[in-house]
Amino acid sequence: MDYSTNASDNLDALANLLTELSVNSFDIRLHVQHINLARSLPEMESQVTVAQEMAANYLAVGDEVWLPLIEAKVASADLDNPADALEVLDLHTRAEGDYLSIPILQKHIEFLVDRHTHFTSLETKPDDLGELFSTAWTRAAISEVVGKGAGHLTKRDWELEMIEIAPVTEKPALVEHIEALHLMRLQQPHTVCHEDTYQSYSSFTTSYKPATEYELLLVSASKLRSRAVKAYERREPSEFALTSLDAYIQYIASERRGRAPDVFVITGLYERAIAEAAKRHFGGEDGAERVLRMFWVGYLDFLRTQETDKVDMTRTLRRATRSVPGSGEVWARYIRHLERKESDDSEDVSLDSTESISDAYHRALSTNLFTKANAKGPERDPEEIIHIVLARAGAEKRAIEDGRGDEDAFGTLVKVVEEGLVMVRQASKTGDQRFRLEKFLSEIYLSLADVPEAAVQMWESTASHYKTTWSAWIAYTDYRHDIARTTFQNVSTKNLDYPEAVWDAWISFEHAHGSLAELERCSAQKAYEAAQYAMEQQAATSVPVHLRHGKASVITGDGMDIEAPATSGELRGKRKASDEPELDVMREDRENCTVFVADLPSGTTEGAAQGTLTPLSQCGEVRDVKITNMPETVVATVEFTARDSIPAALTKDKKRVDGMEVSVHLAWRSTLYVTNFPEKTDDAAIRDLFGQYGLIFDVRWPSKKFKMTRRFCYVQFTSPASAERALELHGRELEPERTLTVYISNPERKKERTDAAANERELYVAGLSKFTTKQDLQGVFSRYGPIKEIRLAEDKNGQIKGFAFVEFEEETPIPPFLQIITKLKKRRIAVTLADTHVRSKNREGWSETGLGRHADARNRSIRIRNLPSDTQEGLLQQVLEKYAVVKRTEFFAFNGEAIVELENASEAGKLLLRTEPIVFNGVNLLISEETSSGSSRPQPGAPPGGTGGMFIPRTAASRPRAGIGAGKPPATNDTKEGSSVMSIEGKGQDDFRKMLG
């Protein structure tokens, strides 16, 4: 928001913001805007305090809000008045209840000491003072504040002052108390110099302990100190590395993995991590809220496993709900805690623990963070809704089973779950693909109420709502055996997200309930559908692009493409079996042959992988294993040679490897195909957008060397659950009239996740008259759909060269064009799908430099060296586009170099003349001119056979010929052995997607 506008505009903005805050009072983003806007208003400092107080009333805030409020209160209060002093103390207590803040705690101690000094010095104390600020009261108050400091504070200095003025009768008790404080502090690993504490204890012992005990006491203290020093030195590298939230995640994980976790250290570490994440979240850092929620969930679970006192646990849970009121996981833990207290008949009400489960549940929903206000409102996370609904419903169910429920308990239970279902389905378009609430409600109908008809109706409603979701229909048929066969027949022809699963369920049903004839009929129909699908895939992918029009092409030594001579077999339409593209067939199934293994033992390396992954290697022949050490975990991708090995590999999910429980899943199940995002979206933006749903393993971008308009990527998480949660982004508008497309990257559903349709929007038209105009082509082709662009190829003199490209706005049934349109201006023409895998010779027109086409390309191209072997061309192009206009990038993995073609020579000069290095994946790029072969400058060798060349124009042989002489067979001309001829293997637009490794 721009706060530099005039005062009246700011006042209007303030009014609108207050209106929005009245509805969304728990949205921290709005509170931050409120505070910043109030600061921009001249002569309205009081409004800043109002904004800060409003934020603190609804949400947990840090010292960036509390310190100004405390300072303002101290400045306006009469501190000599006990009532005002108590208000200041209450404000400190509220502030300390949100997040760990050493500055706030220090101010609190300073205030206590100051008021103690003031009131004890008065000869006549105020009548209403009582025990307030007496030495005993102050000692207890300071002890409580120090206890909140998680080992970062001490009160020994004040205690040493008090012992000097204490009566003789009280000194022995104070000596024991201060000695205990020193010894406790010496045993705590802390960043403050241990030597200071040790010297303080030495001085204290000299002054207040018998001289004969001095040496023995110091030796004992030294032993305690040495253990604490070693413990801190072991952690010191982790302490110094705490510059990011990821560093906190790693530090906490390493402490919790220890054989004997140190509760004091881990508790303090969680408090510091939560405070840091909250500060970053308040500052607007992307992903900080997700990490803050993760820290709270981990902290609460840790405290529960340590059997923390119920009062402390209740206090911490309430802090968490103030901090992340939109976290269903946190609210669910709070509700379960209340359920445990109710079942234990706890009489402790010291923290107003009389709040019931129902009250807590409705308090959570009243935040409006779990419900979608309207159809155009922001989508909510169904996952968070499910957590809180199941917690409330589970408590009601167990109360009924234990006999604690009243007569309305069952109705309340059903109402909670049904309202939860409505919230989930309204929250996002995808809803809950695991149907957890539906399954829970179904079980209630069957086990508690014995009304199977209600369960059937519920599943019928679910299947009707999730019309294209296979699992909904299978769940429905599980409860409707009487109409299961009819249902399977109907839905098997629908466009489901995973039709294969429906076929398998249908066959399983027939095995269990059908006759032999029905089983065979179902199996035959499945086999037919599978064969149809296989033939479609074979037709689409088995023939290399450059052969699909019936002719091959070769590349000569100068980079020009020519039509390859046809063999006699080719003239008769035959092809040898050896010509089958077996490599493409192998690539087609890589996604179904690769599993992803997460949560491997720390320290797993490529060398140790064979032993660690022995259980997987026993499932079948392994083609490749790749280990990746991530900050939070160690993962591996394991590719088998055959798809048959996958079922056995998936049975290893949740098994223990070297004492660690690992997760195993098909790699594509945690991978998303993402497209239709704004043109300027880069890798960082994608990671920020999807990172809130889980840990991202990789983001893979396509190469643009053949088609600059390609705009999609693959986001791979470490778990399928994260990918499923991220599906809620499908259909979200990131900019006006552009909705994001997000699919699970299912290899069986390729049409949903490919940009092949983009290729099918473009036609190549050959055999045109030199008098043809764009208007002529517009008149012929516009009847088949809106046309985006028509490009007539021209020579250097502006004369029509006889061919053109027609690109439609949307995918159109293009194949009929190939036969329907045969003439234009009384001249026979040919129409085919444009071959986008090879660049047109004159797609951008003739060079304006006067140089030849190849010389001009070299003139505006650069060579980049020192690239990592796993470089993604798409990512490299994103980095370079920040400094110059890039047209095309091609990377050669075998020597770690790339050729980059810029828009013009001046753009190339921008990169060549840069004095600051360009960093890519942590490596400084080495940039030099691209020169002709034979230069003394380093050149990459020719790319391996089958990769294609960067500057190879569209192959003429891939186009049908038209016009005079088009029907004549090409002259045969044998190619000599050893000539520099190489067949083109154009890379398909789905090749990148098929590479999971």
N, C-alpha and C positions, 0 to 999 in steps of 0.2 A: 504494500500500500504506500502511496506517495503522500508524505506528511508535509510537503512543502507548499501545498495549495493555500489559498487565502483563508482567513479565519472563519468566514461564513460557510465556506465549503466544509471546513473541518467540523464545525458545529452540526451541520447537516449529517455528515458522516458519523459523528458521535451519536446523534439521535437514532440513526438507522442501526448502528452497532448495538445500542442498548436494547432496541426492539428485538434484534436477533438473539441477544444474550438472554432475554426473558424467556425464550423458547429453548435455547440450547445452552443452559447455564453451566454445563459440565464440559464444554468444548474449550480446552485450554488455548487453542489457536485464537479464538475470539477474545479471550481475556488478555492475551499478549497484544493483540491489536488495540484493545481498549486502553491498556497502559501506555503504549507507544503513542497513540493518538492524543491521549490526555497530556502527555509531555510536550506535544507540539502546539498545544493551545497556549497563547500568551496570557500571562497574569491569571492562570487558573491552576496554580499548584495544588490547590485543595482537591481538584478533580483527579489528580494523580493518586493521592491517598485513597480516594473513594474507589478508584479502579483497582488498586492493590488490595484493599480490604475486601472488595467483591470477589477477587480471585481467591484470596485466602479463605473466604467463607465456604466456597464450593469445592476447592481442590487443594491438594498438597502443593505447596510452592517452596522454593528454596530461599537462600539468604538474599538473593537479588530482590526479593519482595519483602521478606520479613525484616531485614536490617533497616531499611528506610522506615517501615512502620514502627519498629521499636524506638528508633531515634526520634521520630515525630512524637511518639507517646511520652518519652522521657522529657522532651523539650516542653511539652504542654502541661505536664502533670506537676502537682505540688508534692515533691518527694518527701517532704517532712510530714505529710499527712499519711498515716498508715493505709487508709483506703486507696489513695492514689498509688502508693508503693505496691500494694497488692495487685492492682490492675496491671502494672508493669510486669510484675512477676508472672501473672497469668498469661500475658502476651508472650513472655519468654517460653513458658511451658507449652503453649500452643505451637510456637515456632519449632521447638525441639521435637514435637510429635510428628512432624512431617518428614524431614530428612536430616541426616547427620550433617551438622555444620559446626566446625570448630570455632569460627568467629562468633557465632551466636552463643555457644556454650561459654566461651571466654567472657563475653559481655555479661552473661548471666552471673558468673562467679564474681566478676568485678563489681556488679551491682549489689550482690549479697554482702560482699566484704565492705563496700562503701557504706551501705545502710546499717550494717552491724556496727561499724565504727561510729557512725553518727548517733544512733540511738543509745548505744552503751555509754557514750560520753555525756549524755544529757543528765542533769541532776534530777529534773522532773520529767518523767516519761509521759507521753500521751495516755489518757485513760483507756482508749480502745486498742492499745498496742499489745497488751497481754504478753504471751511468750514470743511473739513475732520478733525476729532479729536478735533474740537472745543468743548467747554463745552456743548453747546446746542445740537450739533450733537451727542456727546458721550452719553448725557443723553437719547436721543431718541433711540440710538442704544442699550444701556443697557436695556432700558425698553422693547424693542422688544425681546431681549434674555431672560430676566426674564419671559416674557409672555409665552415663549416656555417651561418653566420649570414646568408647571402644578402645581404651588403652592409649589415647592421644593426650589425656590431661592428667594432672596430679594436683592434689591439694596440700602437699607436705609443707610448702612455703608458708601458707597461712597457719597451719597447725604449729609450725616451729615458732611463729610469732606468738601464738596463743599460749604455748607452754611457758614462755618467758614471764607472762603476766598472770598465769594461773595460780590459784591458792596452793599452798604446800600440800594440802590434803588431796588435791585433784591431780597432782603431777605424776604419781606412780601409774595411774590409769592412762594418762596421756602419753607417757613414755612407751608403754606397751602398744598403745594404738598407733603411734607414729612409727615405731619399729616395724609393726606389721605392714604399714603402708610402704615403707622402704623395701622390705623383703618381697612384697607382692609385686612391686614395680620392677625390681631386679629380675624377676622371673618372666617378665613379659617381653617378648621381642618387639622392639619399637625403634623408630627412626631417630629419635632424639638420642644423643650420645649416652651410652650406658655408663661411661666414665663419670659423668656429672652425677648420676644417681648414686654410684658407688662412693664418690667423694663425699656426697651429702650424708650417706650412711656412716662413713668413717668419722666425719665431724660430729654427727649426732651421737655415735657410740662413745667418742672421747668425752663429750660433755655430760651425757646422762647415764652412762653405763659404768660399772666398776672397771678400773684399770686392768684388773687381773683377767677380765673376760674379753678384753679388746681383741687380742690376737686370735682367740678361738672364734669369736663372732665374725671377724673379717675373713678368716679362712672359709668358714661356712658360707658367708655371703658371696665370696669369690667363686665358689663352686656353682652356686645358683646363677650367678651372673654369666659364667662361661657357657652354660647350656643355652641361655637366652641369646647370647652374642652369636653362638654358632648357628642357632636357629634363624636369626636375622640375616647373617651372612649368606646362608643358603638361599634365602629369599630375596636378597638384595638385587640381583639382576632382574627379577620379576618386578620389584618395586620401581626400579629406574625405568623399566619399559612401559610403565602405565601412562602412555600418552594417547591411548585410544580405547574405545569400548571393547574392541577385539582383544586387546591385551588383558583387560579385566576378565574376559571370558576364559582365556587360556590360563590365567593365574588361578581363578576359582576352580577350574577343572583339574589342574595339577594338585591343588590342595585337597580336593575331595577324593582324588584317586589314591591318596596315601593310605597305608595300612591302618594308621591310627590318626584320623583327622583331628586337627587341633580346633576345638569348638571356638575358643577365644579368637584365634586368627581368622577362621572362616567367617565367623559372625561379623567381625570388624571389616573384613574384605567385602562382604555382601553390602554392608551399610555404605561403604565408600563407593562401591560400584553403582548402587542405586542412586546415590546423591549425584554422581557424575553423569549418569544417563539422564536423570531428571533435568539437570542443568542444560544439557545439550538439547533435550526435547523442548524445553522452554525457549531455547534459542533458535528453534526451527530446524535443527539438523535432521536430514532424512534418515529414516531407519532407527532413530534413537528411541522412539516410543516402543517399537517392537522389542528392542533389547531391554528396555526398562521393564516391560511385562515379563520377559524371560527371566530377568534377575529376580523379580518378586516371586515368581512361581518356584524357582530353584531355592530361594531363601526360605520360603514357607515350608516346602517339602523337607529341607534340611532340618529346620527347627522341629518339625513334627517327628522326624526319625530320632531326634535327640531327646524326645519326651520333655519338651519345654514346659515350664509351668503354665497352667491354663490361663492365668491372668495375663502373663506376658504374651502368650500366644494370641489371646483375644486382642490385646493392644496392637500387636504387630499386624494381625489380619485387618483391623480397622484402618491402620495406617496405609496398608496396601490398597484397600478399596478407595481411599481418598486419592491416592497417587495415580492409580490406573482404573478409574471407574468404568471404563469400557472393556475391561478384561473379564470375559466370562469364566476363564480358568481361576482367577483370583476370587471372584464371587462364589464360585462352586466350592472352593476350599473353605471359605468362610461359612457357607451354609452347612457343609459337612461337619465343621467344627462345632457349630451350634447344635447340630443333631447329636454329636457325641456328648456334649454337655447335658442335653436334655435326657439322653438315655442313662447318663451317670447320676441323674438327680442332683446335679451340683447346686449347692446353696450359695455359691460365691456370687455376689451382686456388686462387687467393688467397682466394676467397670460398666455399670448399667447393662449387665449381661442379660437383662430381662428381654432384650430384643428377640422376638420369635423368628423362626425360619420364614414364616409368611411375611413378616415385617421387613426382614432383610431382602427377600426376593422382590417385593414391591418397591423397596428403596432403590434396588439396582435398576429396575425397569423405569423408574421415574427419572433417571438420568437422560432418557431419550437417546441413549447410545446403542440400544439394541433393537430399536424399532425404526422403520423407515417412514418418515413423516408423510411423504407423498410419492407418487410414481416417478417424479423428476428429482426427488431428493437423492442424496448420496447413498450408495449401496452400503449395506452393513455386512459384516463377516458372519455367515451362518455358523461357523465353527464356534464363535464366542456365545452365540445364542444357545446352541445345543448344549454346551457345557453347563450353563446356568439352569436351563430347563431340566436337564437330567438330574442335576443335584437336588433341585426342589422336588421333582417327581419321585426320585428315589427315596427321599426322606419320607414323603407321604406314603409310598408303597410299603416301606419297612414298618412304619407306624401301624398300618392296617394289619400287616402280617403278625406283628407283636401284640396286637390287641390294644394298642394305644390310640387308635383312631376313633373319632366320633361317628355318628350316623351319616354325616355329610362327607366323610373322608373320601369315599370312592368317587363321588361326584366332583369333589375338588380336584382329585388326582387326574381324572379324565379331562377336566376343564384346563388344567395347567398344561397338559401335553398337547391338547388340541390347539390352544392359543399359541403354544410354542411352534407347532407346525405352520400356523398361519404366518408367524413372524419369520420363520426360516424361508418360506416360499416367497414372501414379499421382500426379503432382504436382498436377494440377488436372483438372477435368471437361472443359475445352475442349481440353487438350493443345496440340499445334502444328498450327494450321490451314493452315500452309504446307508441312507434311510434309517438312521439310528433312532430317531423319535418314532417313526412308523413301526419299527420292530419292537420298541418298548411298549407302545400302545397296544400293538397286536398281542403281545405276551400278557398284558394286563387283562384284555378281553378274554383270553383263553384260560389263564390260570386263576385269576381272582374272581372273575364274574361268570366264567363259563358261557360266554355268548359268542360263539364262533361266527355267527352271522355279522356281528359288528366288525369283527376283524376282516371278514371278506369285503364288506362295504368300504372299509378304510383303505384296503389295498386296491380296490377298484378305483377309488378316488385318486389314489397315488399314481396308478398307471395312467389314468386320464390326464393328470397334471404333467407328468414327465413322459410325454408321448414318444419321444425318441430315445429314451434311456432303456437299454436292454435289461438292466438289473431290476427296474420297476416291474416290467412285464413278467420276469421270471418269478419275482416274489408274489405277484398276483396269481400266477398259475399254481404256485405251491399251495394256495388256499382254495383254489377252484378247480379241483381235479375233474369235476363234471364238465367243464367247458374248456379245459386246458388245451385239448387238441385243436379245437376251433380257434382258440386264441393264438396258438402257435402258428397255425396256417395263415391267419390274418396278419400278424406282426412280422412274419418272415419276409413279407414283400415290402415292408415299410423301410424307410431310410433311417435305420437305427445307428447308434454310435458304435455298436459292437455286435453285428448280426451273427457272427460266428458263435458267440456265447449262447444266443437263442437257439441256434441249430443244435448245439451240444445238449442244451437243456431239453429240447424236444426229443432227441434220441434217447436221453436218459429216462424221460417220462415214458416213452414207448417201451423201453426195456422193462420198466417196473409195472406198467399198467396196460400196455397195448398187446395186440395179437401179433403173430408173425407177419401177417400181410401188412399191418399198419406200420410195423417197424421197418420192413423192407421198403415200403412206399416212402417213408420219411427219409431213410438213408439214401435212396435213389435220388430223391429231390435235392437233398443236400449235396450229393456228388455232382449233380447237374449244375447247381448254382456255383459250386466251387470250380468246376471246369470252365464255366462261362467267365468267371472272374479271372481265372488263370490265363485264359485266351486273351482277355482284354489287356492284362498286364504284359503278356508276351508280345502282343501287337504293338503296345505302346513303348516298350523298353528294350526288347531284344535286338532290334535292328539299329545299328548306329545311325545317328542323324544324317550323316553325310551320304548314307547309302539308301535312305528311305525313298528317294526319287528314282532309284534304279541305276545310278551311275556313281562310280567312285572318283576320287580326285587325288592328286599327288601334289607335293610341294617341291619346287625346284630349288636349286641352290641359292637363287637370288630372292627367295621368299615369295615368288609368284605362284599362284595356284593354277593348275591346268587340268584339263579333263584327262583322266586315265584311260588308256586304251582298253576296250572291252575284250574279254576273252570269248572264245567260241561258246563256252558254256554259259556265259552271261548273256550272250545274244539270244540264246534259246530259253532264257529265263531260269536257268538252273544254277544251283550253288552247291559247292561241296560241303560235306559235313564238317570238315575242318575249319570252315569259315565261320562257324557259329561263335558268337561272342560269349565264350564261357565266362570270361571275367565279369561281364555285366551281370550274368545270371548269379554269379557268386555274390556280387555286391548287393543284389536285390534283397538277400536274406540276412545281411549282416545285423540288422536291427533285431531280428528275431533270434539271433544266435548270441547276443551279448547281454550279460547280466551286470548289474551294478552292485557292488558290495560296500556297505558303509559301516562305520564304527569299528574299524579294524584296530588291533592293539597298537598303542603308540610305539613308534620306532620301526614299524614295518617298512621294509625297503624292497626295491626290485630284486635284490639278491636273496632276501629272506622270504620273498613271496611264495616260492615253491613250497616251502615247509608250512607256512602259515595257511595257505589256501589248499592244502592237501585234500580236505573234504570235497572241495569243488572239482579238483583235478580228477577225482574218482568218478565223477559224473559223466565224463566223456573226454574226447581229445580236445585239448585247448590250443587254439591258434595263437592267441596273444593275451598278455596280461600287462596292465599299466597301473602302477601305484602312484597315487597323488597324495602328498602330505599337505593338508589344509590347516589353517590356524586352529580350527575347532575340532577336527577329526582327521582320520586317515581313511581314504577310500580307494577302491580298485575297480577297474573295468576288466571283465574277463570275457573274452570272445571264444566261443567254441566253434569247431569246424562244422558241426551239424546241429540242426534245430532240435533233433531228438534228445540232445543232452540237457535241454533247458528245464523240462519238468523235474528231473532229478536234482538239478542245481537249485531250483526254487524251494525244494524241501529243506534246504539248509538255512532258510530264513529263521531268525531268532535262536539259532544254535550258538554255542559258545566256542570261540576260537582263542586259544591261549588265555582262557579265563574271561574273555570279553564276549558279550552277546552281540553278534553282528546281524545286520539286516541285508537281505538279498532280494533283488527284484529285477525284472526285465528293464533294461536301461531306458527304453522308450516310454515306460510308464511314468517316469519322473521328468520327462522332457516335454516341453511345450513348443508348439509352432506358433509364432507370433507375427502378425503382419498388419498392414494398414495403419501403422503409427505415423505421426507427423514426419515430414521429410527430414527435418533437422535432428531427429532423435538419434542419439549415439549410444555407445556401449554403456557409458556411465549412467545415462538416463534410464536405460532398460534395467540396469542392475538396481538403481534406486527404486524404480517402480515395482519390480518383482521381489526385491530383497525383503520386503516386509512380510512375505508369506513363508519364508524359510531360507535355509542356507543354500546359496547358489553354487553349484559345482563349476559350471561353465556357461558362457554365452557364445554361440557360434554364428558368424555372419557369412553370407554368400559373397563370392567374388562378383565384381561388377564389370569385369573386363569384356564380357560379351553383351551385357545389357545394363545400362546405367540406371534404369528405372526400377531395378529390383529392390524391394523394400520389405524384407522379412528377416527373421533370425530364429534361432533355436535356443531356448533357455532351459538348462538342465539343472534340476535341484538334486539334493542328496537323498530325498525321500519322495515317494509318490504322493504322500499326504500333502506336502507343500505344493506340489504341482496342482493337485485337485483344489486346494484353497485358492490358488492363483487364478483358477478358471473364472472367478467372479469378475475379473477384469474384462472378460469377453463382452463386447457390446458397449463398453464405457467410452464416452466421448472425450478424447484428449485435446481435440480442437473442434470447432463448430463443424457439424455435418461430416465428421470422420470418426467412425466407431472402430475401436480396436477389435481385432480378431485374434482369439486365443483358443487353440485346440490342443488336446493331448496328441503327441506326435505318434499316433498309431500307424504302423506301416501298412496295415490292412485298409486304412482309410485315406489313401494318398491324395485323392481328389480334394479332400477338405484342407490339406496342408501343403499345397504346392502352388507355385506361380506359373505352372504350365499353361493355365488358362490365358495368361498374358500373351504367350506365344500364339495361341489360337485366335487372337484378335487381329493378327497382322497377315496380310496377303502379299505375295510377290506376283506381279503382273508382267509378263514378257511378251515381246512381239509387237510393241506399240509403234504406231506411225510417228514420224518426227514432228507431225503437226498436232499431236495429241496435247490437250491442255488438262489442268486439274479439274476444270469444270466438266470436261467430258467424263472423267473418271468418277467425279462426284455424282453425275446423273445416273451412271450405270450402277454404282455400288450403294448409294444412299438408301435404296429401297430395302436393303437387308439390315439396316440399323444405323444409328447415329455414327458418323465418321469423325474420328479424332484428328487424323492428319493424313495428308496425301503428299508423298515425296517423289517427285519426278527426277530421275537421274540425268544429269547434264554433263557435257564435257567441258573442257576449259574455255571453250568459246560460247558456252551457254546453249548448245544444241542438244535436243533430246536424244538420249542414247538408246532409247527403245525399251526401257523397263521402268517400273515404278513400284512403290510400296504403299499399300492402303491399310491404315490402322483404324480399327473400330473402337468406339468408346467402351463397349462391353463385349463379353464373350458371345459369339453368334454361331448358329449352326453353319459353319463355314464349308464343310465338305461338299454340299451341293453345288457351290460355286465352281468347283473344279470341272463340272460337266455342263452347267447351265450357261456360263458366260464363255463364249468361244470366239466372238467377233466384236470388233470395235472399229468404226470408220471403214467398214468393208474389208478389214484386215483380220486374219486369224490370229488370235492371241491365246496365251496359256495363263491359267491362274492356279497358283499353289499356295500352300502355307509357307510363310517366310521362314527361312532358316536363320534363327537368331543366334545360333552357336558360332557363326563365323561372321565377321564384320564385312559389311558392304564396301566395295572398292571406293565408291564415291558418295558414301552416305552423308558425309559432311561437305561435299562439294570439292572442287579442285583447290589445291593449295594456292593461297594468295602470295606466297613468298617467291613464286617462280621456280622453286626447286622441284625435283621429282617428289612423288608421293612418299617414298621411303626416306629420302633425304630430309624432307620436311618433318616427318615423324621423329627422326633422330634429332633434329634441330630443337624440338620442344620436349625432348625426353631426357630423363636423368637415370643414373644407375645408383642403386642403394646397396651397400654391403654391410656386413656384420649383423645380419638378421638371424634371430633364433630359428631353429629348424621347424618349429611348430607354428610359424607365423601364419596368421589368417589374413588373406588379401583384403578382405572387407575391413578389418580392424586397422590395418596399415593405412588404407585409403582414408579412413576417418581421421587418423592423426594428421596426415599430410594435408587434408582439406582445411585444416585450421590455419594453414600458412599460404596455400595457393590453390588455384582451381585445377582439380585433377580430373582427367578424362578416363584413364584406365590404369590399372596396376596389375602386374603379373609377377608372381614370386616363383623362384626356382629353389626348391628345397635341397637339391643335391649340393649346392655350393653356398646357400644362405644369401643369395642376392635377388634383387628385384629390379625390373624395369618399370618406370613410371612415366606415362605420357601425360603432359600438361596441356592446358587449353591453348597456349601459345608459348613462344620462346621467352617472352618477358616473365611469364609465370614460372617457367623453369629457372630463369635467372634469380627469382626471389629465393628459391631454395638453395641454389648454388652459391649465392653471395651471403647467405646467413652467417653471422658470426657466432650466434648462440646455437648450441647443439639441439637437435630434435631427439627427444627420448621416446623410445618405443619399448614397452615391456622391460623397462629398467636398463635398456642398452642405448648408448649414443649411436645414432645412425651415421654411417660414412657415406656422403653424397658426392658423386662425381658426374662429369658429362657422359652422355651416351654417345659413343663414336662408332664409326663403321668398323667392320671386322678387319683385323690386321693391325689395329692401333696398339700402341704399347700399353695403353691403360688396361687394367684387369677386365676381362670379359667372362661372363659365364659361358660354359660350353653349351652346345645345342641342347635344348630340353629333351628329356627322354622320349623315346618313341611313344606316340599315342597321347601326348599332352597337348598338342596343338601349339601354334605360335601366336604370340600376342598381336602381331601386326599382319596376320594373314587375312586377306579380304574374303568376303563371302564367296564360297566356292561356286564357280560357274557350272561345274558338273552337277551340282545338287539341284539345278533348276531345269525344268522341262524347256525344250527349245520350241520356238514357234517361228512362223514366217517362211520365206523362201528357203528351200533346202533343208527345212527342219526334219523332214522324214528320212534323209539320207543317213545310212549307218556311218559312224565315225571311222576314219581311217585307222587301221591298226599300226602300231609302231612299237616294236619290242624295246623294252628298257634294258640297258646294259647293266651287267652285274657291277656292283661297287659304285654306281652313280648315287649322288646324294639325293635320293628320292625317299620320301617318307609319307606314308598314308596318314590322312587326318583321322584322329580319334577325338571328335568334339566332345567336350564335357557337357553332360545334360544338366538341366537346372535342378534336378533332384539329387545329383551326385553328392553335393555338399551335405545334404540331409542324411545321406546314407552312411556318412562317415561319423561313427559314434565316438571313435577313439580320439 
